[in-house]
Amino acid sequence: MTSSPARRLVVVGAGPGGYEAALAGAAAGLAVTLIERGKLGGTCLNWGCIPTKHLLATTLAVETLAAQAKQKLASGTVTPDLAAIQAKKKKLLAATHSAMAATLQKAGIRLVTANLAGVSTGVAHTAAGSETEDIPFDSLILALGSRAASFPGVKPDGQAVLGVAPVLDFTEAPESLVIVGAGAIGLEIATIFHRLGAKVTLVDAAPRLAPAEDPDVAKVVAQVMRRQGIDARPGVKVESLVTENGRARLTLAGGEVVTADKALVAIGRFAATVVPGLAECGATFADTAPNRAWLATDAALQTAPDIYAVGDCNGRVLLAHAAASQGVYAARHAAGLEKGPYAPGPIPGCYYGSPEIMRVGAVAAPGDTISEAAFVANPIAQAHADTAGFARVLWKDGKVAGITAVGHGASTMATLATVLVSQAWTREQAEALVFPHPGLDETVKAALLGEMKTKA
Amino acid sequence: MTSSPARRLVVVGAGPGGYEAALAGAAAGLAVTLIERGKLGGTCLNWGCIPTKHLLATTLAVETLAAQAKQKLASGTVTPDLAAIQAKKKKLLAATHSAMAATLQKAGIRLVTANLAGVSTGVAHTAAGSETEDIPFDSLILALGSRAASFPGVKPDGQAVLGVAPVLDFTEAPESLVIVGAGAIGLEIATIFHRLGAKVTLVDAAPRLAPAEDPDVAKVVAQVMRRQGIDARPGVKVESLVTENGRARLTLAGGEVVTADKALVAIGRFAATVVPGLAECGATFADTAPNRAWLATDAALQTAPDIYAVGDCNGRVLLAHAAASQGVYAARHAAGLEKGPYAPGPIPGCYYGSPEIMRVGAVAAPGDTISEAAFVANPIAQAHADTAGFARVLWKDGKVAGITAVGHGASTMATLATVLVSQAWTREQAEALVFPHPGLDETVKAALLGEMKTKA
């Protein structure tokens, strides 16, 4: 008996989507090649989720003390050493890179450090300097990620106006920082540098902070950040953002000028899908504008015959765990282990700054049925003197369709909320579950059991 | 049409069990009288869960800074003001007492501030000073709580050797503190006063700290506490603990003597069930020793005809949320709304000191099937420089039967774990759920998907 040679899976991009796809492909018996031009881990590990969490955690004591000091329950000073924090971050990332490389090797995955120069039917063309290699595939998974958005006039210039990557590498906090964009990245970085002593100005053209979230969540975010001393201004149009005399100069519509040592542009993400030959292979794009050319995918995450697109590059959900989930599905689909459409259940989203936010399911719209509870009655939030915010449940036909929360430790509720939404819990189920006391999750329970009402 | 008069429910004890029973009874249409001799909220609110959480939260910045300083990522000092923290605690408790009283009043519940002097068939006899009142009932719910255990030679004397209540009211931290008993209370108080600068010595006769928990959990607790500088000594028998010259003097079996400014006795709980007439009404006790005379209860939580016992006093599970769950059931059973036996599903348990512990379901025994994951690979734990510990899953017939965790933020996983255990999740369900990244809960997922093995 001879066994047929293993089917060849090529994965492009070693962020959460590609890395998990490669491992799942190998586990399914495919011969896997993983192509990555830069560092393992993609945006999430190197310039996104993980460095921001490191900076948030290592500066947390500043805020914990400030909350106590404001209540006159403690005194003192906490001075984070940003250079040391960055050195530690490098070590942690390097250790993670090594661990990932070892895991790939152990799984028998070939790692090719190269650019994807192009694609043709059944072949990925790579280039590393002058070296090129054509790598044949039976299935290709594109996990190309995304890149920071910019617009004419609001664009990093490498001087005082910067993108997220250099800001996350600062070894010294600027005395003042302007942030354009109040999404997850802008909010988290505002928290980090506020804790590090910078005067932070945060602007967004959208009418509220965290514009993707519930307007009442945004209200709490604005209230908390302003109390902390962050100058948070939603609904403000930027005229221009430039470096002048080595400093950032932000001009707002109407003429007001804000200057700062540095500025961060964090106004969303663009597609990173420019791959020669991809369209000729049959790939289609969700939008014709080049910056919005997310790869269109079918129910099996395929963008062309035998070519999958997972993670940010398909524009579905720009979150690391969504990418990983899609990557695993695509690899298993390529191996014949998944036959049905990709149906992952609800995808939680978290903001880890101050205040924290989490959401699973849709934002409640006017007319929807909701119930809610405030953190002010929660003994854990009370003990931390951090009682702003609430949890809110969105109901459809008497079942939980969404949960959002803003406030102390809200991110810790996200997995629980994902389970409740994915199972469409009833009020009776919530009543029957014994929640640990005291716990922040009790505010989720109180929201589940709160008075049902129609959102105004 | 005339309606028959409402059935009369008398509840004794306004801790979590009695308070929730009273509210559930009123919601079910019963005419409710709640008898409480002291403060609303019982041990949990006044001398247990809530004050310890307040002290843990208000001293947390000390430890957060210490963890960063140890890594040379921050410098500074944090000095909690214990007198101010206690004043704040009093305010918070007073506000909670008022809110509870208002809730009772709004629900039409009569609150009687008196001792329960005795019980006879259909009547609760109360006494407040020289005032007595006989309160007739159709159903009686006893939520009598428990009291701190002591033994000859290891007993608070009101001088330097104290019970938990006065220690939680200290307005000045002792320079040194001996704690006898390494259960949840002893461990949490060790963390609190260590943060407040006391030299803490913690002893327990049991062979490990947190003796009710998994031995491998106990190992992590011992390792973390010793690294912090707490002198934690399980497996040590106490010969005597007395006040001598105003200081606590602990003599261990073998003769070693430890002296300290103060000592805490936290060696468990005794039954608080001495009620004249109760046995004559038909109540039975789980044990004949007076200190262990927990009220025996049947499947409907009845200890005698029309008399329920809920919470600590029945000795089932000495946790506030267990009491509340039982109280609600008993009141609804008394109202005819519950017909089946009391079957609450799994009851989570948490320790909120440092390190945190949580457990749902049984401790894994040798021969059981388990899977696990360490926090060292978790990016949130890494970011907090707090990577000791692990999550462990106990499996029965390929389904989740228990989850325990020790380490950074372990208590935040308890509700999620309760859902997974109550639903007896399979590995496939865990694989299908998209967990938020990065999150501490990912260590629970890694444990769920870890290699199955037999516990040694």
Interface residues (C-beta under 8 A of the other chain):
Chain A: P16 C44 C49 I50 K53 H54 L56 A57 T58 L60 A61 T64 L65 Q68 Q71 K72 L73 A74 S75 G76 T77 V78 T79 P80 D81 A84 I85 K88 L92 T96 A99 L319 A320 H321 A322 A324 S325 P344 G345 P346 I347 P348 G349 C350 M358 A377 P379 I380 Q382 A383 H384 A385 G409 S411 T412 A414 T415 L416 T418 V419 L420 S422 A432 L433 V434 F435 P436 H437 P438 G439 L440 D441 V444
Chain B: P16 C44 C49 I50 K53 H54 L56 A57 T58 L60 A61 T64 L65 Q68 Q71 K72 L73 A74 S75 G76 T77 V78 T79 P80 D81 A84 I85 K88 L92 T96 A99 L319 A320 H321 A322 A324 S325 P344 G345 P346 I347 P348 G349 C350 M358 A377 P379 I380 Q382 A383 H384 A385 G409 S411 T412 A414 T415 L416 T418 V419 L420 S422 A432 L433 V434 F435 P436 H437 P438 G439 L440 D441 V444
